[in-house]
């Protein structure tokens, strides 16, 4: 049985082509695990792109399928996970999005579409803590982010980030352990540049 993805926005703003390709590869440093081999690390992640990026991706290969405002890439990330691109009308204009969906999970592309529409149609959608963490991790250069490895307890093997610890210097910290003050400071520094 396929477990439905937890759809989540990973980048605030509209990603440029360079940023889009960096976001496609954001888990390149992940430990070799079943989640990485099967593409589950990516499943459910989504972000906004521009029309030029949408058109570019449409023209690379013939799509696996097209359904109205969306199409799926013929080339799979891994296993049954592939890219789905959406052109969605909201607030009297067309906006473009990319997300990863499991093609074995019936209706996953439609669920992604519905979640994006619900999230982005809000008047001023405030970022959730999870979205803030994903945005910070996505905009942190690869040299300053990673995954907790063997030196960490099993339950703490998740995303890490190097932060300025003042007199302590650079401190490797679990992304989830960032305090509200650290999160606010890092969010204000995080330019919309994916790394």
C-alpha positions as a LaTeX table, in Angstrom:
\begin{tabular}{lrrr}
\hline
Residue & $x$ (\AA) & $y$ (\AA) & $z$ (\AA) \\
\hline
Unk1 & 0.00 & 0.00 & 0.00 \\
Unk2 & 1.26 & 3.48 & $-0.89$ \\
Unk3 & 1.20 & 6.00 & 1.94 \\
Unk4 & $-0.03$ & 9.41 & 0.74 \\
Unk5 & 2.63 & 12.12 & 0.75 \\
Unk6 & 2.56 & 14.97 & 3.17 \\
Unk7 & 2.53 & 17.84 & 0.68 \\
Unk8 & 4.72 & 20.75 & 1.79 \\
Unk9 & 5.92 & 24.05 & 0.35 \\
Unk10 & 9.73 & 24.16 & 0.45 \\
Unk11 & 10.55 & 27.57 & $-1.00$ \\
Unk12 & 9.00 & 31.00 & $-0.52$ \\
Unk13 & 8.75 & 33.16 & $-3.64$ \\
Unk14 & 9.03 & 32.30 & $-7.32$ \\
Unk15 & 12.10 & 30.20 & $-8.10$ \\
Unk16 & 14.29 & 31.23 & $-11.02$ \\
Unk17 & 15.62 & 28.56 & $-13.39$ \\
Unk18 & 18.86 & 28.30 & $-11.40$ \\
Unk19 & 16.98 & 28.06 & $-8.11$ \\
Unk20 & 14.59 & 25.50 & $-9.60$ \\
Unk21 & 17.45 & 23.18 & $-10.56$ \\
Unk22 & 19.03 & 23.59 & $-7.12$ \\
Unk23 & 15.71 & 22.69 & $-5.52$ \\
Unk24 & 15.45 & 19.62 & $-7.75$ \\
Unk25 & 18.75 & 18.47 & $-6.25$ \\
Unk26 & 18.29 & 19.63 & $-2.65$ \\
Unk27 & 18.64 & 16.17 & $-1.13$ \\
Unk28 & 21.89 & 15.29 & $-2.94$ \\
Unk29 & 23.73 & 15.13 & 0.40 \\
Unk30 & 21.16 & 12.88 & 2.05 \\
Unk31 & 22.48 & 9.63 & 3.50 \\
Unk32 & 21.99 & 6.61 & 1.30 \\
Unk33 & 18.73 & 5.21 & 2.61 \\
Unk34 & 15.53 & 3.65 & 1.36 \\
Unk35 & 13.87 & 7.10 & 1.45 \\
Unk36 & 16.54 & 8.47 & $-0.89$ \\
Unk37 & 16.63 & 5.46 & $-3.23$ \\
Unk38 & 12.85 & 5.42 & $-3.64$ \\
Unk39 & 12.50 & 9.21 & $-3.94$ \\
Unk40 & 10.40 & 9.46 & $-0.75$ \\
Unk41 & 12.59 & 12.36 & 0.45 \\
Unk42 & 11.18 & 14.41 & $-2.41$ \\
Unk43 & 7.62 & 13.07 & $-2.50$ \\
Unk44 & 5.15 & 15.87 & $-1.76$ \\
Unk45 & 7.59 & 18.81 & $-1.96$ \\
Unk46 & 6.39 & 21.76 & $-4.04$ \\
Unk47 & 7.34 & 25.32 & $-4.94$ \\
Unk48 & 6.40 & 28.10 & $-7.34$ \\
Unk49 & 8.22 & 28.71 & $-10.63$ \\
Unk50 & 7.87 & 31.21 & $-13.47$ \\
Unk51 & 6.20 & 30.69 & $-16.82$ \\
Unk52 & 9.56 & 30.47 & $-18.63$ \\
Unk53 & 10.64 & 27.61 & $-16.33$ \\
Unk54 & 7.30 & 25.85 & $-16.80$ \\
Unk55 & 7.57 & 26.14 & $-20.60$ \\
Unk56 & 11.20 & 25.01 & $-20.54$ \\
Unk57 & 10.36 & 21.85 & $-18.60$ \\
Unk58 & 7.39 & 21.13 & $-20.88$ \\
Unk59 & 9.66 & 21.24 & $-23.94$ \\
Unk60 & 12.43 & 18.95 & $-22.58$ \\
Unk61 & 10.67 & 15.63 & $-23.23$ \\
Unk62 & 7.18 & 14.63 & $-24.23$ \\
Unk63 & 5.19 & 14.49 & $-20.97$ \\
Unk64 & 4.23 & 11.21 & $-19.34$ \\
Unk65 & 0.66 & 12.58 & $-19.27$ \\
Unk66 & $-1.22$ & 15.87 & $-19.53$ \\
Unk67 & $-4.43$ & 16.66 & $-17.65$ \\
Unk68 & $-5.81$ & 20.12 & $-18.19$ \\
Unk69 & $-3.59$ & 22.47 & $-16.23$ \\
Unk70 & $-0.88$ & 19.95 & $-15.34$ \\
Unk71 & 1.60 & 17.53 & $-16.83$ \\
Unk72 & 4.01 & 14.92 & $-15.47$ \\
Unk73 & 7.62 & 14.40 & $-16.52$ \\
Unk74 & 8.35 & 11.18 & $-18.34$ \\
Unk75 & 11.69 & 10.90 & $-16.53$ \\
Unk76 & 11.24 & 9.68 & $-12.94$ \\
Unk77 & 13.22 & 10.97 & $-9.96$ \\
Unk78 & 13.41 & 7.47 & $-8.54$ \\
Unk79 & 10.99 & 4.60 & $-8.23$ \\
Unk80 & 7.50 & 5.92 & $-8.93$ \\
Unk81 & 8.25 & 9.58 & $-7.97$ \\
Unk82 & 8.21 & 12.14 & $-10.77$ \\
Unk83 & 7.84 & 15.87 & $-11.32$ \\
Unk84 & 4.40 & 17.34 & $-11.89$ \\
Unk85 & 4.10 & 20.86 & $-13.29$ \\
Unk86 & 0.95 & 22.92 & $-12.82$ \\
Unk87 & $-0.43$ & 26.11 & $-14.40$ \\
Unk88 & $-3.12$ & 27.27 & $-11.99$ \\
Unk89 & $-5.48$ & 30.21 & $-12.32$ \\
Unk90 & $-5.89$ & 32.19 & $-9.13$ \\
Unk91 & $-6.67$ & 35.81 & $-8.37$ \\
Unk92 & $-7.22$ & 36.52 & $-12.08$ \\
Unk93 & $-3.78$ & 35.35 & $-13.21$ \\
Unk94 & $-1.96$ & 32.12 & $-14.03$ \\
Unk95 & 0.74 & 30.94 & $-11.61$ \\
Unk96 & 3.10 & 28.03 & $-12.19$ \\
Unk97 & 4.23 & 25.33 & $-9.77$ \\
Unk98 & 6.37 & 22.21 & $-9.55$ \\
Unk99 & 5.82 & 19.31 & $-7.16$ \\
Unk100 & 6.91 & 15.72 & $-6.75$ \\
Unk101 & 4.20 & 13.07 & $-6.77$ \\
Unk102 & 4.09 & 9.31 & $-6.45$ \\
Unk103 & 2.48 & 8.01 & $-9.62$ \\
Unk104 & 1.44 & 4.81 & $-7.81$ \\
Unk105 & $-0.60$ & 6.81 & $-5.28$ \\
Unk106 & $-3.94$ & 7.26 & $-7.02$ \\
Unk107 & $-4.94$ & 10.92 & $-7.28$ \\
Unk108 & $-1.67$ & 12.31 & $-5.89$ \\
Unk109 & $-1.32$ & 14.96 & $-8.62$ \\
Unk110 & $-4.89$ & 16.12 & $-8.04$ \\
Unk111 & $-4.29$ & 16.28 & $-4.27$ \\
Unk112 & $-1.15$ & 18.35 & $-4.89$ \\
Unk113 & $-3.15$ & 20.74 & $-7.11$ \\
Unk114 & $-5.90$ & 21.09 & $-4.49$ \\
Unk115 & $-3.40$ & 21.73 & $-1.69$ \\
Unk116 & $-1.55$ & 24.39 & $-3.69$ \\
Unk117 & $-4.80$ & 26.13 & $-4.61$ \\
Unk118 & $-6.04$ & 26.11 & $-1.00$ \\
Unk119 & $-2.69$ & 27.34 & 0.33 \\
Unk120 & $-2.01$ & 30.03 & $-2.27$ \\
Unk121 & $-5.53$ & 31.45 & $-2.46$ \\
Unk122 & $-5.33$ & 32.66 & 1.13 \\
Unk123 & $-5.12$ & 36.49 & 1.28 \\
Unk124 & $-1.70$ & 36.68 & 2.95 \\
Unk125 & $-0.69$ & 33.12 & 3.77 \\
Unk126 & 1.72 & 33.16 & 6.70 \\
Unk127 & 4.44 & 30.55 & 6.48 \\
Unk128 & 4.08 & 27.71 & 8.93 \\
Unk129 & 7.07 & 26.73 & 11.07 \\
Unk130 & 7.66 & 23.71 & 8.82 \\
Unk131 & 7.60 & 25.95 & 5.71 \\
Unk132 & 10.01 & 28.40 & 7.35 \\
Unk133 & 12.39 & 25.55 & 8.21 \\
Unk134 & 12.22 & 24.16 & 4.67 \\
Unk135 & 12.77 & 27.61 & 3.15 \\
Unk136 & 15.78 & 28.27 & 5.39 \\
Unk137 & 17.25 & 24.86 & 4.57 \\
Unk138 & 16.58 & 25.36 & 0.84 \\
Unk139 & 18.28 & 28.78 & 0.82 \\
Unk140 & 21.30 & 27.77 & 2.90 \\
Unk141 & 24.36 & 26.98 & 0.76 \\
Unk142 & 25.15 & 23.25 & 0.59 \\
Unk143 & 28.41 & 23.74 & 2.54 \\
Unk144 & 26.40 & 24.95 & 5.56 \\
Unk145 & 23.62 & 22.38 & 5.61 \\
Unk146 & 23.43 & 18.62 & 5.66 \\
Unk147 & 22.07 & 15.61 & 7.49 \\
Unk148 & 22.89 & 14.34 & 10.97 \\
Unk149 & 24.98 & 11.20 & 10.61 \\
Unk150 & 26.25 & 8.36 & 12.74 \\
Unk151 & 27.41 & 10.62 & 15.59 \\
Unk152 & 23.77 & 11.47 & 16.33 \\
Unk153 & 21.14 & 9.34 & 18.01 \\
Unk154 & 18.89 & 7.53 & 15.52 \\
Unk155 & 15.84 & 9.69 & 16.39 \\
Unk156 & 17.90 & 12.85 & 15.68 \\
Unk157 & 19.14 & 11.89 & 12.21 \\
Unk158 & 17.53 & 14.68 & 10.29 \\
Unk159 & 18.49 & 17.93 & 8.53 \\
Unk160 & 21.23 & 20.05 & 10.10 \\
Unk161 & 22.42 & 23.59 & 9.59 \\
Unk162 & 25.51 & 25.50 & 10.72 \\
Unk163 & 24.55 & 28.59 & 12.68 \\
Unk164 & 26.58 & 31.39 & 14.23 \\
Unk165 & 26.94 & 30.46 & 17.89 \\
Unk166 & 28.55 & 33.77 & 18.86 \\
Unk167 & 31.59 & 33.07 & 21.07 \\
Unk168 & 31.21 & 29.34 & 20.34 \\
Unk169 & 31.71 & 29.93 & 16.61 \\
Unk170 & 29.83 & 27.86 & 14.07 \\
Unk171 & 27.51 & 25.35 & 15.73 \\
Unk172 & 25.98 & 22.36 & 13.94 \\
Unk173 & 22.31 & 22.35 & 14.89 \\
Unk174 & 19.35 & 20.17 & 14.00 \\
Unk175 & 17.02 & 22.23 & 11.85 \\
Unk176 & 14.05 & 21.21 & 14.02 \\
Unk177 & 15.84 & 22.47 & 17.15 \\
Unk178 & 16.06 & 26.09 & 16.01 \\
Unk179 & 14.52 & 28.38 & 18.59 \\
Unk180 & 11.83 & 30.88 & 17.52 \\
Unk181 & 14.46 & 33.66 & 17.82 \\
Unk182 & 16.98 & 31.77 & 15.66 \\
Unk183 & 14.26 & 30.97 & 13.16 \\
Unk184 & 13.21 & 34.61 & 12.92 \\
Unk185 & 16.83 & 35.77 & 12.52 \\
Unk186 & 17.62 & 33.15 & 9.87 \\
Unk187 & 14.35 & 33.79 & 8.01 \\
Unk188 & 15.24 & 37.49 & 7.76 \\
Unk189 & 18.66 & 36.56 & 6.34 \\
Unk190 & 17.36 & 33.90 & 3.95 \\
Unk191 & 17.29 & 35.46 & 0.52 \\
Unk192 & 15.17 & 33.60 & $-2.01$ \\
Unk193 & 18.28 & 31.89 & $-3.43$ \\
Unk194 & 18.21 & 28.10 & $-3.37$ \\
Unk195 & 21.49 & 26.33 & $-2.84$ \\
\hline
\end{tabular}
